[in-house]
Amino acid sequence: MGYCGASPLSLTRSIMRTMRSRLFLLLTVALLAAACATPPEMPARAASSSLTETGDTRLGKAIDPQVRRQPGLAGVLALAEGREAFALRVLLADAADRSIDIQTYIWHPDATGLLVLDAVRRAAGRGVRVRLLIDDNSTAGMDALLAMLDAHPSIEVRLFNPFVQRDLRALGYLTEFSRLNRRMHNKSFTVDNQASIVGGRNIGDEYFAAGQQASFADLDVFVAGSVVREVSTVFDSYWNSASAYPADSVLRGRAPLTEAAFEADIARIRSAPATAAYVGELARTPMARALLEGALPLQWVPGRVMADDPAKILERSPRAEGYLAPDLAVALGEPRTSVDLVSPYFVPGEAGAQALAALARRGIRVRVLTNSLAATDVAAVHAGYARRREVLLQAGVQLFELKPDAAARAPGPVGRLGSGSRASLHAKTFAVDGQRLFVGSYNLDPRSSGLNTEMGLVLESPALAGGLATVLDGIAPGSAYKLTLDEQGRVVWLDGGKPPLRVEPGSSLLRRMAVRVLSWLPIEWML
C-alpha cells in the first residue's frame, strides 16, 4: 500500500483501518485459541512412590551408621559454592544404586545441565529408577531432549502444569493465564532415599558458577537422616498430583533427540576449553571418597521439611491450609532479638512491610539482603520492593542491596558473591534469633506466597543461623550497598567512605524510568 500524495485525512483513515484490521485478526486468533486451549487431558498413569528398602545401597551403608548415632536429627552440609553444588549432584548420581528423584523449576540444556543429565542417564543405564519432575515453564526448545529421556526404560519424565501450545507459549499465556501463571518452584535432588539436596538452585550454568555472563549467589543444603524421607514424601505428592503429566502425553508427535546426538553434545562439552577446567576440578574433588565413606562434615541438627500442597496450583487448597507461608512463620517462631532475611526477589507488600517495621520498632534487629536494581534479573520485582523501602528504613529495618560486580567471598552460607562475571543474588534463606534457619525455594514475595508452590528446610542450627548473621555483619561495603535516608527522607545508597549515591547505583536512566512506571501498575500481587 502506498501513501504518496494522499491527504492527511485519508492517510489517517487508512492507517486506522489497517490497525483495526490487525487488531481484529489478533483478537480472532486469540479467541479461537482460547476456545481450543484447555488443560491437557490427564491420561491413565501408574502411581509410584519412593523406594524405602535402600539401607543396603552404597549410600545407605555410608550414611546409616551416622544416622543411628544421631536418631531423629538431620545431617546437613551447606552448599554455598556453585561448583560444590554441581559436583555433589553428579557424585550422588554416580553413587545411586536404586533410585533418583529430581524435582526442579528450571533445567537448562547448557554445559552443566547436560553434564548432570548425563550422570543421571548413566545411572539409569545401570538399572537405577529415575523420576524427573520438571516444571514446564522453562522447557521451551527441550521437547526432543525430554522425549529421548522419557523413552529410556529406566527414566520417567513428568511435566508439571504443562503448556498445550508447545511452540507458541506466549499464546498459551494469553489464553490460559490464570493456570499457567502458577508454577512449581520446588527443588530437590534425592538419591536412594538416603541423601538429598534441597535449596534455591535450579540446574544450569549460572547456578553452578559456570556461566561467563552472569553468576547467581545461591544456597543449597545436602541432607541425610530421617528428613530425607520427608523430602521423598513431598516429591511423591507432587509426582502423583493432578498437575504432573507424563511427558509422552504432552510431547506426542515430537521426534526424540537421538542417542548419538546427545553423546556428541556431551563430548563437545567435555572437550571445550571453557568447561575442561571445570570438569577437571570435579574429577579431583575429595567429595566422592568422603560421600561414600560417610566422611562428609555434616552438622546433625533438628530439622523438618516445609512444602506447599501441590493442589495450590489448581487453587483447590484453602489458603489457611496447605500453604507454606503460614506454616513457615509458625516453625520459625516469634522473633525475640533478630531477623535476618536473604531474598533475591523481596516484595514484602504493604502487610509484610508493616510487619517487619513493627518488629524493628520493638527493638528487634531486622536486616534484609536483596538485589540492587543493577544486579536484579527481574526489574518488575525491584519495582515492587522499591516502593516499600522508605517505610522499612523509617522504622529501623536495615537494607542491603547486592552490587552487580560483587566479587568478595563472604563467610557463611551465602558463599562467593560473583566470580568476575555479573553477580546476582538467588539464595533464599531466613534466620530468627540466630537459632533457627530456613533454606529453600521460597522468596519473600506475593508469587511465592500465593501463586507458586515452594519447599525448603527449617533447621535448628545456631551455626548456620549465626553464619548468616556473619554474612550480614561483614557484607558491606565490599559486596553490597547499605541504604539509609537523608535529611529529606529520601533513600540514599552508602558505598563505604564514598559520597552517598542519590539514584539507583549502576543503573541507566531508562531502567530507572521503567521501574518507576512498573511501580504504578497494579501487578504487585503476581510479583
Beta strands, then each sheet from edge to edge (+ up, - down):
strand 1: 74-79
strand 2: 99-104
strand 3: 129-135
strand 4: 155-160
strand 5: 188-191
strand 6: 195-199
strand 7: 214-217
strand 8: 220-225
strand 9: 244-246
strand 10: 299-301
strand 11: 303-307
strand 12: 338-342
strand 13: 365-371
strand 14: 398-402
strand 15: 422-425
strand 16: 429-432
strand 17: 436-440
strand 18: 455-460
strand 19: 480-485
strand 20: 491-494
sheet 1: 9+ 4- 3- 2- 5+ 6- 8+ 1- 10+
sheet 2: 7+ 15+
sheet 3: 11+ 18- 17+ 16- 12+ 13+ 14+ 19- 20+
end
